[in-house]
Amino acid sequence: MLLSEGQMSDYKGAALMIDALPTAKALLADRGYDADWFRAALAERGIAACIPSKTNRKTPIPHDTGLYRQRHKIENMFGRLKDWRRVHTRYDRCAHTFMSAICIAATVIFWINQ
């Protein structure tokens, strides 16, 4: 798991996490991750990139729209985590304490929804 600074761009975060990616069939990501080097790194690992092209790309790269619609589940999970005020406003200065708060919130959310 990677906890980056709040103002870090998606490109820098992707570069830090590319070596830690598990084996998967596809990666769902938003337009912020649309970069040729990132798509090449995913293809090198045998992962299909389901990333819509940025609007300023000269030749758009097609993506699986049916698979991309499943991304709302990820967004819903982050929305539920942000219902917790401590996580949403990031009260904790220490990264370890912040990650612990996220784990507690995720555990309670999972327990309630069972």
Backbone as a ProteinNet text record, in pm:
[ID]
protein_1_A
[PRIMARY]
MLLSEGQMSDYKGAALMIDALPTAKALLADRGYDADWFRAALAERGIAACIPSKTNRKTPIPHDTGLYRQRHKIENMFGRLKDWRRVHTRYDRCAHTFMSAICIAATVIFWINQ
[TERTIARY]
84.6	0	89.8	47.8	128.7	48.1	105.4	45	134.4	83.2	162.6	113.4	189.5	148.7	26.7	-49.7	-176.1	-162.5	-53.9	-38.1	41.2	71.8	148.9	62.8	119.9	44.7	27.4	-66.9	-92.9	26.7	98.3	215.2	320.7	350.8	453.6	408.7	282.1	230.9	234.4	204.6	208.4	350.5	445.2	584.8	633.5	585.1	625.8	562.8	442.3	371.3	383.6	445.2	446.4	515.5	619.2	689.5	612.3	521.3	446.9	312.3	280.8	151.1	144	33.8	17.5	-20.1	-16.6	-58.1	-208.4	-249.2	-390.5	-415.2	-541	-578	-589.9	-645.1	-667.6	-650.2	-620.7	-609.7	-707.9	-799.7	-895.8	-839.2	-831.7	-778.9	-847.3	-839.6	-901.7	-802.8	-844.7	-764.4	-630.7	-619.3	-494.2	-377.1	-406	-301.1	-275	-330.9	-311.7	-175.4	-78.6	56.2	110.6	185.2	238.5	331.7	416.2	511.1	437.5	326.2	250.4	179.4	123.3	59.4	161.8	281.4	386.3	431.8	443.6	484.6	379.1	251.8	145.6	147.2	166.1	171.2	291	399.8	519.8	492.6	403.6	366.8	246.4	191.8	78.4	-54.4	-62.9	-185.7	-249.2	-376.4	-448.4	-487.7	-459.5	-491.2	-630.8	-719.3	-853.2	-856	-793.1	-776.5	-828.5	-927	-972	-864.3	-860.3	-760.1	-791.9	-686.1	-706.2	-766	-831.2	-897.1	-797.1	-674.7	-576.5	-490	-517.4	-442.1	-485.4	-387.7	-419.5	-496.4	-451.2	-523.2	-569.3	-698.5	-749.3	-724.4	-693.3	-672.3	-802.6	-858.1	-985.3	-968.9	-1075.2	-1075.9	-1209.6	-1214	-1335	-1431.1	-1535.2	-1628.2	-1711	-1741.4	-1816.3	-1737.5	-1610.1	-1523.7	-1500.3	-1487.6	-1461.4	-1578.8	-1699.6	-1816.6	-1810	-1731	-1715.4	-1631.3	-1568.3	-1483.6	-1562.7	-1693.6	-1775	-1767.1	-1739.3	-1726.6	-1606.3	-1500	-1380.9	-1410.9	-1477.9	-1512.8	-1608.3	-1701.8	-1792.4	-1717	-1615.7	-1536.5	-1464.8	-1404.8	-1338.3	-1439.5	-1557.2	-1661.8	-1704	-1713.8	-1749.8	-1638.8	-1514.4	-1403.4	-1403.4	-1439.1	-1438.8	-1557.7	-1653.1	-1758.6	-1701.9	-1587.6	-1520.2	-1441.1	-1479	-1419.8	-1268.3	-1221.8	-1078.8	-1000.7	-1057.6	-991.7	-1005.4	-1123.9	-1150.4	-1061.8	-1044.7	-965.3	-820.7	-785.1	-650.6	-595.4	-658.8	-614.4	-474.3	-441.3	-314.8	-199.1	-95.3	23.1	112.9	116.9	202.1	133.4	206.5	150.6	105.5	179.7	144.7	11.3	-9.8	-134.7	-250.9	-226.9	-330.5	-372	-275.6	-307.2	-382	-348.6	-420	-565.9	-590.3	-727.9	-804.9	-740.6	-805.1	-840.9	-750.6	-776.5	-892.1	-897.6	-1008.6	-1140	-1140.9	-1262.3	-1306.4	-1212.9	-1247.1	-1302.3	-1247	-1295.2	-1437.9	-1466.2	-1600.8	-1701	-1662.2	-1750.7	-1782.2	-1680.6	-1701.1	-1792.4	-1772.2	-1850.1	-1996	-2020.8	-2157.9	-2232.1	-2162.4	-2227.8	-2244.3	-2210.3	-2225.6	-2363
-116.2	0	123.4	222.8	343.8	463.7	540.3	664.3	777.1	855.1	964.2	1096.9	1199.8	1332.7	1377.5	1467	1506.7	1577.6	1650.8	1726.8	1652	1525.9	1448.7	1417.3	1434.7	1406.7	1255.8	1219.8	1078.5	1011.2	1085.6	1027.6	984	1069.2	1035.5	919.5	918.8	807.8	676.2	680	558.4	506.8	596.9	555.2	487.5	532.3	471.9	335.2	314.1	189.4	83.5	113.2	19.5	-112.7	-108.6	-232.4	-315.7	-254.8	-325	-377.7	-360.8	-407.4	-559.4	-614.6	-760.2	-808	-937.9	-991.2	-971.9	-921.3	-893.7	-901.7	-915	-918	-776.8	-685	-548.6	-449.9	-325.9	-217.5	-109.2	-75.8	31.5	159.3	264.5	391.6	505.3	624.9	740.1	805.6	913.9	981.5	1033.4	1053.6	1103.7	1008.7	882.3	781.8	752.8	831.6	810.3	862.8	774.4	807.2	686.8	713.6	604.5	514	573.6	492	402.1	450.6	370.5	254.9	282.6	176	70.9	116.1	22	-63.2	-2.5	-77.7	-181.8	-147.3	-244.3	-357.9	-324.8	-427.9	-521	-465.4	-544.5	-648.1	-617	-708.1	-794.8	-779.4	-859.1	-811.1	-683.6	-625.3	-537.2	-560.3	-478.6	-346.5	-236	-104.2	-62.2	-39.6	11.6	156.3	242.3	383	466.4	552	638.5	739.9	776.9	872.1	1013	1089.6	1230.3	1302	1412.1	1484.2	1549.5	1575.6	1640.7	1541.2	1412.5	1312.2	1318.9	1322	1338.1	1218.9	1098.7	978.8	903.8	907.9	841.5	691.5	636.2	493.2	432.4	334.5	276.8	198.9	194.2	117.8	45.3	-52.6	-132.4	-53.9	3.4	86.9	5	-118.2	-203.7	-233	-260.3	-284.7	-155.7	-44.4	83.3	126.8	83.5	117.4	55.5	-48.1	-111.7	-27.6	78.2	163.3	237	247.9	316.7	247.6	119	47.6	99.1	128.8	184.7	324.6	405.3	541.8	539.2	444.7	432.3	397.7	312.4	275.9	397.8	480	600.8	698.5	705.2	791.4	749.6	619	569.9	596.9	583.6	614.9	763.4	847.2	991.1	1035.6	946.1	977.4	989.6	928.1	937.2	1067.9	1156.1	1289.8	1284	1194.1	1183.7	1149.4	1064.4	1025.8	1137.5	1196.5	1298.9	1421.7	1467.2	1588.4	1558.6	1434	1387.6	1460.8	1431	1490.2	1444.7	1322.7	1264.6	1311.7	1358.9	1403.9	1286.6	1187.5	1071.2	977.2	935.2	848	714.6	663.7	535.7	545.1	652.7	672.5	692.3	764.1	785.8	655.1	571.4	441.7	352.9	364	288.1	332.1	463.7	515	464.8	459.2	407	259.4	181.3	38.8	16.7	97.9	85.9	121.6	230.6	271.6	164.3	108.2	4.3	-120.2	-155.2	-271.7	-250.6	-133	-104.9	-99.6	-37.8	-30.9	-171.9	-257.1	-395.1	-469.3	-450	-518.7	-475.4	-345.6	-295	-345.3	-356.3	-393.7	-542.8	-621.9	-766.9	-812.4
0	0	0	-76.1	-90.2	-43.3	46.6	93.1	44.9	-48.9	-105.5	-49.7	-75.5	-31.7	-111	-55.6	-115.6	-248.7	-269.6	-392.6	-499.3	-476.4	-573.2	-695.2	-813.6	-935.8	-954.7	-1038.2	-1064.3	-1131.2	-1213.8	-1281	-1181	-1084.9	-985.5	-898.2	-859.9	-779.7	-854.6	-983.4	-1065.3	-1078.5	-1092.1	-1104.1	-976.1	-861.7	-734.8	-711.6	-764.7	-734.9	-843.1	-955.2	-1068.1	-1033.2	-950.7	-915.5	-813.9	-740.5	-636.6	-685.3	-812	-862.3	-859.8	-810.7	-812.6	-953.2	-972.4	-1101.7	-1116.5	-1229.9	-1255.8	-1405.3	-1442.7	-1584.4	-1640.6	-1559.6	-1607.7	-1493.8	-1529.8	-1433.2	-1472.8	-1383.1	-1406	-1347.4	-1427.2	-1379.3	-1453.3	-1396.2	-1461.5	-1557.4	-1618.1	-1721.2	-1670.2	-1541.4	-1484.6	-1504.2	-1527.5	-1547.4	-1694.7	-1783.6	-1927	-1969.3	-1973.6	-2018.6	-2094.9	-2199.2	-2281.3	-2201.6	-2116.1	-2039.3	-1939	-1884.1	-1788.4	-1858.9	-1975.7	-2053.5	-2096.6	-2135.2	-2175.2	-2056.8	-1939	-1820.1	-1782	-1798.2	-1770.6	-1871.4	-1998.3	-2102.5	-2081.3	-2032.5	-2004.5	-1895.8	-1803.7	-1695.2	-1730.5	-1850.9	-1894.3	-1839.2	-1805.1	-1749.8	-1856.2	-1884.7	-1982.4	-1916.2	-1983.3	-1929.4	-1973.2	-1877.8	-1906	-1857.7	-1937.8	-1903.4	-2020.4	-1997.6	-2107.7	-2144	-2269	-2316.3	-2267.7	-2247.2	-2213.2	-2333.9	-2308.6	-2417.3	-2511.9	-2465.7	-2551.7	-2630	-2620.6	-2696.9	-2843	-2935	-3077.4	-3132.9	-3100.4	-3143.8	-3018.8	-2990.3	-2869.1	-2872.2	-2757.6	-2743.1	-2691.1	-2759.7	-2714.4	-2583.3	-2505.1	-2380.6	-2368.1	-2283.5	-2262.5	-2173.6	-2232.7	-2156.8	-2057.6	-2091.6	-1999.1	-1872.9	-1888.6	-1773.3	-1695.3	-1765.6	-1699.6	-1611.6	-1645.8	-1564.8	-1425.6	-1409.3	-1278.8	-1182.9	-1234	-1151.9	-1044.8	-1060.8	-960.5	-824.5	-823.1	-695.7	-616.8	-687.5	-622.7	-570	-650.5	-609.1	-489.8	-487.6	-374.2	-245.8	-257.1	-140.2	-83	-169.2	-120.7	-62.3	-119.2	-65.1	74.5	97.1	230.6	331	287.6	378.3	414.7	319.3	346.3	430.1	456.3	551.9	693.1	713.9	843.1	846.3	936.1	941.8	961.3	1043.6	1071.3	943.9	859.8	735.1	632.3	623	522.1	538.9	661.6	684.7	718.1	731.1	765.8	887.6	1000.1	1126.4	1165	1133.2	1177.5	1090.2	1153.6	1079.1	1042.6	1126.9	1103	1003.4	902.3	798.6	856.8	954.2	1014.9	1088.5	1160.7	1233.5	1136.9	1028	927.7	862.6	826.6	767.1	866.3	994.5	1096.7	1104.9	1095.7	1097.2	975.6	860.6	739.8	757.8	816	837.9	934.7	1040.3	1135.1	1066.9	989.8	920.4	821	745.8	648	716.3	830.7	904.7	953.4	1008.9	1058.5	943.2	831.2	714.6	663.4	658.3	613.9	711.5	839.9	942.7	938.3	918.7	914	789.8	677.3	552.1	532.1	630.3	614	642.1
[MASK]
++++++++++++++++++++++++++++++++++++++++++++++++++++++++++++++++++++++++++++++++++++++++++++++++++++++++++++++++++

